[in-house]
Amino acid sequence: MKRIALTAQVREKAGKGVARSLRRDAQVPAVLYSHGKSTPIAMVNKDVAKILNSEGGEHALINLTLTGGKGAGEKLALIKDYTVDPISGKLMHLDLMEVAMNEKVKLQVAVHISGTAIGVKEGGIFQYGQRNLEIECLPANIPDFIDVNISHLKVNESLHVKDITAPEGVKILTEGDNTVATIQPPMSEAKLEAMLTAVPAAVTEGGEPELVKKPAKEGEVAAKGKEGAKEAAPKAGAPKAAAAAPKAAPKK
């Protein structure tokens, strides 16, 4: 397991405004978690991005030097999580977890598929399953990835998590019955041709497309309501309904 040295500045203030200011200064807001406590920090964006873009960098042990403020000193940490802007791809936030060399940690590592399956050579189709595995081990034993060889797989055969031999000192926690790789049978020419020549169902003869009415705007609804009220009201000059029955004629 590689070790990388990084420096971070302890932040006294937090919040969205502070985070935006840090990003403008080419820094990334981060938090260091340690036994239920959290310390807001700031790191140089390009240094962190370089780690994340390297092979196994997400699981690298970081010799973190904290400067300024309470909590300054040397720490050993792992990257716990990070957030990237979906549009610009810029790193937005980083979570670090302080670790000790004699304490086991749980984390996700990638599955790397190696070899060419027998079934693929025979025309079968490789299908990926579980792409990451949850493991538990000491920080010194964290692998960059777990290699899985599928050379022996034939058509209609699968490889499951329980079939994987974990590296020394590593325990795989992912459910053993989860599929890692499968070799599907090749698609027949008849089925492929049927898919390529399929014609969408024809519209019923003589049928017309249903018109979708646009919802009336708030002002239009109010206007229409007033017009309806006018239509319902009696026109000027129209005889009013009798208010009461006529009185009886006086007796002679």
C-alpha positions, 0 to 999 in steps of 0.5 A, spaced: 500 500 500 502 506 497 503 512 502 502 519 500 504 526 504 499 531 504 498 538 507 492 541 510 490 547 513 485 547 519 479 551 518 476 555 523 470 557 519 465 552 515 459 554 511 457 554 503 460 561 503 467 559 506 467 553 501 465 557 495 471 562 497 476 556 498 474 553 491 475 560 488 482 559 491 484 552 488 482 549 494 477 544 496 473 544 503 474 537 506 473 534 513 477 529 517 473 524 521 476 521 527 473 517 533 466 521 532 470 528 532 470 532 525 475 537 523 474 542 518 480 542 513 482 545 506 487 542 501 490 544 495 485 541 489 490 539 484 494 535 489 488 531 491 485 530 484 492 527 482 491 522 488 484 520 486 486 520 478 492 515 480 491 507 480 489 505 487 489 512 489 482 512 492 485 507 497 492 510 499 494 511 506 495 519 507 500 522 511 497 528 513 500 534 516 495 539 519 497 546 520 494 552 524 488 552 529 486 546 534 488 539 532 494 541 528 499 535 527 501 529 524 495 524 522 494 518 518 488 518 514 484 514 508 479 518 503 472 516 505 468 519 500 468 525 495 464 529 491 465 531 484 461 537 480 457 533 475 458 538 469 465 541 470 468 535 473 471 539 479 472 536 485 467 539 490 468 536 497 472 531 500 471 526 507 477 523 510 478 518 516 483 518 521 486 511 521 491 507 526 496 502 523 493 497 528 486 498 527 482 494 522 478 498 517 472 497 512 472 500 505 470 498 498 475 496 493 475 495 485 474 488 482 479 488 476 477 482 471 483 479 467 484 473 462 479 471 456 474 466 458 473 460 454 466 462 453 468 468 450 472 465 445 467 460 443 462 466 441 459 468 448 458 474 451 461 477 457 457 480 462 460 484 468 456 483 475 459 486 482 464 491 480 466 493 487 467 489 494 467 491 501 473 488 505 476 489 512 483 489 513 489 493 517 491 499 513 497 496 511 494 490 507 489 495 503 490 492 496 489 497 490 484 492 487 482 485 487 484 481 481 479 476 478 481 471 473 475 469 468 479 464 463 476 458 465 469 460 465 465 457 459 458 459 456 452 459 461 457 459 467 458 465 472 463 467 477 461 469 484 464 473 490 465 466 494 469 463 488 474 469 489 481 468 493 482 474 498 489 477 498 493 475 505 490 479 511 484 481 507 477 479 509 471 480 503 465 482 506 460 482 500 455 477 500 458 470 497 452 469 492 453 476 488 455 475 481 462 478 479 462 475 472 457 471 467 458 468 460 452 469 456 450 464 450 451 468 443 445 471 440 442 467 434 442 470 427 435 469 427 434 473 433 438 478 431 435 479 424 428 479 428 430 485 432 433 489 427 427 488 422 422 489 427 417 494 425 413 498 430 406 497 431 401 501 426 397 506 428 389 504 428 387 505 421 383 512 421 385 513 428 387 520 429 392 523 434 389 525 441 390 532 442 393 534 448 390 541 451 395 546 454 393 547 461 390 554 462 394 560 465 392 563 472 389 569 469 385 565 463 382 561 468 380 567 472 377 570 466 373 564 464 370 564 471 368 571 470 365 570 463 361 564 466 359 568 472 356 573 467 353 568 462 349 565 469 347 572 471 340 575 469 340 580 463 339 587 465 331 588 464 329 581 465 323 580 469 325 578 476 322 572 480 316 573 484 319 575 491 312 573 494 305 571 493 300 576 492 296 578 498 289 575 498 283 580 495 279 584 501 272 580 502 266 584 500 
